[in-house]
Amino acid sequence: MLKSVLKKLLGRKQGKHKLRRLFYYVDYLIGGGEIREFVLVKLLEQHYNSKFRRQWLWSEEPPHFFDQRIGFFWFAFGERSPNYGPYSFYRGFFSSEIIREGDQLLDIGCGDGFFTKRFLAARCTNIDALDIDPSAIKAAKSYNSAPNITYYLLDAVNQPFPEESYDVVVWDGDIGHFSADTTNYMLQKILQHLSHDGIFIGSESLGIEGSDHLQFFHSLNDLYVIFRPYFSHIELRCETYNIGGVTRKEAYWRCTNEPKRLQGCHWKEF
């Protein structure tokens, strides 16, 4: 009796093992293999390099936003990857640290929505993402849509925000493109739309960068002076990195009038 039970169990195990091996080889044949991976990566590399050239080198006017799929491919797989590290994605990681479950978030100047979806959306109940460029909104809806993100073709300066109150407002890489007066107006507007413990976060390059900039900031103190009239608690940091052979300094900020959220994302010291 015992022998017959053992034989049945062993037979089932061997059958399952053979089935798993069959599935393994079929899956490998259809989608696996190092040669296939090499060919596909090379094809994608040609695609994204061509896309970069057409957008930034050979177009009559460069786009107003960077296609982050190009940058992410360079970082992960491309030959440019040694000179294209994770630094350009820092703003996404720094922003995601501060977001709490159930937040309502406003993303001003969302571009193609890569950071909106990949870094900001996971914990948010709702995100309103704005951009003035129709091609940016088209790309965002095509490649980075999500049930909790609504993309708006909207002039953040001259048109009202979609909602009255947000827990988090993100404004990345845009302050330098506006005049000082417009920046002050936008900071007042952002402050009016933040919840009582809301937080304003973002980033901007330091130094002389960008021919289309109307303002340049040379130090963290330059940004502190701008934010201080509106926020009582301000955190700033700077990262210096090399990208494409160019040394860049990037400033990041977190501003609020209620420090509890800031305290919650500090690393603990032991």
C-alpha positions in Angstrom: 0.0 0.0 0.0 2.7 2.5 1.0 4.8 1.6 -2.0 1.9 2.3 -4.4 1.2 5.7 -2.8 4.9 6.6 -3.1 5.0 5.6 -6.7 2.0 7.8 -7.5 3.5 10.8 -5.6 6.8 10.3 -7.4 5.1 10.0 -10.7 3.2 13.3 -10.1 6.4 15.1 -9.2 8.3 13.8 -12.2 5.3 14.8 -14.4 5.3 18.3 -12.9 9.1 18.5 -13.3 8.9 17.5 -17.0 6.0 20.0 -17.5 8.1 22.8 -16.0 11.1 22.0 -18.1 8.8 22.0 -21.2 7.4 25.4 -20.3 11.0 26.6 -19.6 12.3 25.7 -23.1 9.1 26.9 -24.9 9.4 30.3 -23.1 13.1 30.5 -23.9 12.4 29.7 -27.5 9.7 32.3 -27.8 11.2 35.2 -25.8 14.6 34.4 -24.4 18.2 34.0 -25.4 21.2 36.3 -25.1 21.6 36.8 -28.9 18.0 37.9 -29.1 18.5 40.3 -26.2 21.6 41.7 -27.8 19.9 42.4 -31.1 16.8 44.0 -29.5 18.9 46.3 -27.3 21.0 47.3 -30.3 17.8 48.1 -32.3 16.4 50.1 -29.4 19.7 51.9 -29.1 19.5 52.9 -32.7 15.9 54.0 -32.3 16.5 56.2 -29.3 19.7 57.7 -30.6 17.9 58.6 -33.9 15.0 60.0 -31.9 17.4 62.2 -29.9 19.1 63.5 -33.1 15.8 64.3 -34.8 14.5 66.1 -31.7 17.5 68.0 -30.5 20.1 68.2 -33.4 18.2 68.4 -36.6 14.9 70.0 -35.8 14.3 73.7 -36.5 13.4 74.2 -32.9 14.4 71.9 -30.0 11.4 70.5 -28.0 10.4 72.2 -24.7 10.7 68.9 -22.8 13.0 65.9 -22.8 11.7 62.5 -23.8 12.6 60.6 -20.6 12.3 57.2 -22.4 15.5 58.2 -24.3 17.3 59.1 -21.0 16.2 56.0 -19.2 17.3 53.8 -22.0 20.7 55.5 -22.1 21.0 55.0 -18.3 20.0 51.3 -18.4 21.4 49.9 -21.6 22.9 52.4 -24.0 26.5 53.1 -24.8 26.1 56.5 -23.3 25.3 55.0 -19.9 28.8 55.6 -18.4 28.2 59.3 -18.9 24.5 59.2 -18.2 24.1 58.1 -14.6 21.1 58.2 -12.2 21.6 61.9 -11.4 18.9 63.2 -13.7 16.4 61.0 -12.0 17.3 62.2 -8.5 14.5 64.7 -8.5 12.0 61.9 -8.9 13.4 59.9 -5.9 13.7 63.1 -3.7 10.1 64.0 -4.5 8.7 60.5 -3.9 10.2 60.4 -0.4 7.9 63.2 0.7 4.7 61.8 -0.7 2.2 60.2 1.7 -0.5 57.6 1.0 -3.6 59.4 -0.3 -2.0 62.7 -1.2 -3.6 65.1 -3.7 -0.7 66.4 -5.9 -0.2 69.1 -8.5 2.6 68.7 -11.0 3.4 72.0 -12.7 5.3 71.6 -16.0 4.9 67.8 -16.2 6.5 67.4 -19.7 6.0 63.9 -21.0 4.7 62.7 -17.6 7.5 60.2 -17.0 8.3 61.5 -13.5 4.6 62.0 -12.8 3.7 58.4 -13.4 7.0 56.6 -12.4 7.8 58.6 -9.3 4.8 60.6 -8.0 1.7 58.5 -8.7 2.2 55.4 -6.6 0.9 56.8 -3.3 -1.3 59.6 -4.6 -5.1 59.4 -4.8 -5.1 62.0 -7.5 -2.6 64.0 -9.5 -3.3 67.0 -11.7 -0.4 67.4 -14.1 -0.1 70.6 -16.2 1.9 71.7 -19.2 1.5 74.5 -21.7 3.0 72.5 -24.5 0.4 70.4 -26.5 3.1 67.9 -27.6 4.1 67.3 -24.0 0.5 66.6 -23.0 0.1 64.3 -26.0 3.2 62.3 -25.1 2.1 62.2 -21.4 -1.3 60.8 -22.3 0.2 58.3 -24.8 3.1 56.9 -22.7 2.4 57.8 -19.1 -1.3 57.6 -18.4 -2.7 56.2 -15.2 -6.1 56.1 -13.6 -5.1 58.6 -10.9 -3.5 61.1 -13.2 -5.3 63.8 -15.2 -3.2 65.7 -17.7 -4.2 69.3 -18.5 -3.1 71.5 -21.4 -3.0 74.6 -19.2 -1.0 77.8 -18.6 -0.2 77.6 -14.9 0.5 81.3 -14.7 -2.6 82.7 -16.3 -5.2 80.0 -15.8 -6.5 78.7 -12.5 -5.3 75.4 -11.1 -7.8 72.5 -11.5 -8.4 72.2 -7.7 -8.4 74.5 -4.7 -6.2 72.5 -2.4 -3.2 70.1 -2.8 -1.1 68.3 -0.3 2.0 68.4 -2.5 2.9 70.8 -5.3 5.9 69.9 -7.6 7.6 72.5 -9.8 10.7 71.0 -11.4 13.2 72.7 -13.7 10.9 75.7 -14.5 11.7 78.6 -12.2 14.6 79.8 -14.3 12.3 80.1 -17.4 10.2 82.8 -15.7 11.0 86.4 -14.7 11.5 87.2 -11.0 8.0 88.9 -10.9 6.3 85.9 -12.4 8.2 83.5 -10.0 6.9 85.5 -7.0 3.4 85.5 -8.4 3.6 81.7 -8.9 4.9 81.2 -5.3 2.0 83.2 -3.9 -0.4 81.1 -6.1 1.2 77.8 -5.0 1.0 78.8 -1.3 -2.7 79.7 -1.7 -3.4 76.2 -3.0 -1.4 74.2 -0.5 -3.3 72.4 2.4 -2.4 73.5 5.9 0.4 71.0 6.1 1.2 70.9 2.4 4.6 71.0 0.9 6.2 72.6 -2.1 9.0 70.6 -3.7 11.1 71.0 -6.9 14.4 71.4 -8.5 16.4 73.9 -10.7 19.9 74.0 -12.2 22.5 76.3 -10.7 24.9 78.5 -12.7 24.6 79.8 -16.2 22.6 77.1 -18.0 20.1 77.4 -20.8 19.8 80.0 -23.4 16.0 80.3 -22.8 16.4 81.1 -19.0 15.3 84.5 -17.7 16.8 83.9 -14.3 20.0 82.3 -13.1 20.7 81.0 -9.6 24.3 80.6 -8.5 23.9 79.1 -5.0 21.3 77.5 -2.7 21.1 80.8 -0.9 19.8 82.5 -4.0 16.8 80.1 -3.9 16.5 80.5 -0.2 16.0 84.2 -0.6 13.2 83.6 -3.0 11.4 81.1 -0.9 11.8 82.7 2.5 8.9 85.2 2.2 6.5 82.4 1.6 7.7 79.5 3.7 9.0 79.2 7.3 10.6 75.8 6.9 12.9 75.3 3.9 15.3 72.5 3.1 17.8 72.8 0.2 20.4 70.5 -1.2 22.7 70.4 -4.2 24.1 67.6 -6.3 27.0 68.1 -8.7 27.3 65.5 -11.5 28.6 64.9 -15.0 26.1 64.4 -17.8 27.2 64.0 -21.4 30.6 65.4 -20.6 29.1 68.6 -19.0 29.3 69.2 -15.2 26.0 70.2 -13.8 24.8 71.5 -10.4 21.2 70.8 -9.5 19.4 72.3 -6.5 16.5 70.6 -4.8 14.1 72.1 -2.3 11.3 71.2 0.1 9.3 74.1 1.5 6.4 74.1 4.0 4.9 76.1 6.9 4.2 72.9 8.8 7.5 71.0 9.6 5.9 67.6 10.5 6.1 66.2 6.9 9.7 67.3 6.7 10.6 65.6 9.9 8.9 62.4 8.8 11.3 61.9 5.9 14.6 62.6 7.7 17.0 59.7 8.0 17.4 58.5 11.6 20.9 58.9 13.2 22.2 56.1 15.5 
